[in-house]
Amino acid sequence: KRALICHFLIPQPNFGNASACVSGNVKPMHTASQIHDVFVIYWSNGVCIFRANNKITAISEAQLRPFLALETLDLSNNNVVEIKSGSFPALPLKNLFLNNNRLSSLEPGCFTNLSSTLQVLRLNRNRLSNIGPKIFTLPHLQHLELSRNRIRRVDGLTFQHLPSLRSLKIQRNSLNRLMDGCFWGLSNMEVLQLDYNNLTEVSKGWLYGLLSLQQLHLSHNTISKIKSDAWEPCPKLSELNLSSNHLSRLDESGFANLGVLDRLDVGNNRVSFIADGAFRGLSNLQMLDLQNNEISWTIEDMNGPFSALDKLKKLFLQRNQIRSVTKKSFSGLDALQHLDLSNNAIMSIQANAFSQMKNLQEL
């Protein structure tokens, strides 16, 4: 099906007559302060997409109303400052892209007219600082992106009206507070990305309600504490990324209730102490990354610090100031296939230190 680029003067679009369109790469002749005299890409199956980069500053319900078959609306890279209640008419929109605008205000109910169909909403690279609980009432939304905004705090019940949400991105904001119950209502969400923020701790209060969560990305924050039973609300978590934080110790049962966890990344922290039983309960873990920490004492003096990880296949321990390896350092790691000890200061290795790892393929 051929893509046709058309120039319509709203409110008199002619989608039914292909002869009104001109095929080829048409460039805008001028900028548009509102959604009229803009370029549209139109497919023969009735789906139409607004072209981005028109310097649009406002969204008008009256100007969008004629586009009855609109399923994807891309208004990225424009100058839209706010979205008011009623800005959008009742359209069968599935995808709405508003990346890289100047949005600082979302009025409660601004997306209500799209609630019966909208599945993907992208609001990255804007100036949003407040997101209230009445903004996102979208029962069919599956993917929400809010990265690179100015959000510092998420209050309880903010996302309670998004029961179908599967992924949420709030990366590269200034997040320093997640209030208890802030993700409550997202019982079907599978992926939560909170990288590059200022979060300082993990608690079950803000994780409450994430019953289906499979991936949690918390890298590049300032997390120094994981509270007791923090992971209790996330029984299906299979991938956890805590790299590049400020963790200095891994306490006993610090990863309790994570029986299906497959991948754990705690690299690039300040870990100097790993308690006995720190990895207890991680019966399904297959990859553990502890690179660039300070765990030389754990490897040199503890008896089997990884003994609970009998399914572990990959262990990364590079750049940890390890000076010696004993025969008990890696006891219990019968399934291990890959062990990285590079960039340490190893001067002595006891006899049979690696002999019990019958499946080791790379050292």
HELIX and SHEET records of a PDB file:
HELIX    1   1 ALA A   18  ALA A   20  5                                   3    
HELIX    2   2 GLU A   61  LEU A   64  1                                   4    
HELIX    3   3 THR A  112  LEU A  114  5                                   3    
HELIX    4   4 LYS A  204  LEU A  207  1                                   4    
HELIX    5   5 SER A  296  ASP A  301  1                                   6    
SHEET    1   A 3 LEU A   4  PHE A   8  0                                        
SHEET    2   A 3 VAL A  38  TYR A  42 -1                                        
SHEET    3   A 3 CYS A  48  PHE A  50 -1                                        
SHEET    1   B12 THR A  72  ASP A  74  0                                        
SHEET    2   B12 ASN A  95  PHE A  97  1                                        
SHEET    3   B12 VAL A 120  ARG A 122  1                                        
SHEET    4   B12 HIS A 143  GLU A 145  1                                        
SHEET    5   B12 SER A 167  LYS A 169  1                                        
SHEET    6   B12 VAL A 191  GLN A 193  1                                        
SHEET    7   B12 GLN A 215  HIS A 217  1                                        
SHEET    8   B12 GLU A 239  ASN A 241  1                                        
SHEET    9   B12 ARG A 263  ASP A 265  1                                        
SHEET   10   B12 MET A 287  ASP A 289  1                                        
SHEET   11   B12 LYS A 314  PHE A 316  1                                        
SHEET   12   B12 HIS A 338  ASP A 340  1                                        
SHEET    1   C 2 GLU A  82  ILE A  83  0                                        
SHEET    2   C 2 SER A 105  LEU A 106  1                                        
SHEET    1   D 2 ARG A 153  VAL A 154  0                                        
SHEET    2   D 2 ARG A 177  LEU A 178  1                                        
SHEET    1   E 2 GLU A 201  VAL A 202  0                                        
SHEET    2   E 2 LYS A 225  ILE A 226  1                                        
SHEET    1   F 2 ARG A 249  LEU A 250  0                                        
SHEET    2   F 2 PHE A 273  ILE A 274  1                                        
SHEET    1   G 2 SER A 324  VAL A 325  0                                        
SHEET    2   G 2 SER A 348  ILE A 349  1                                        
END                                                                             
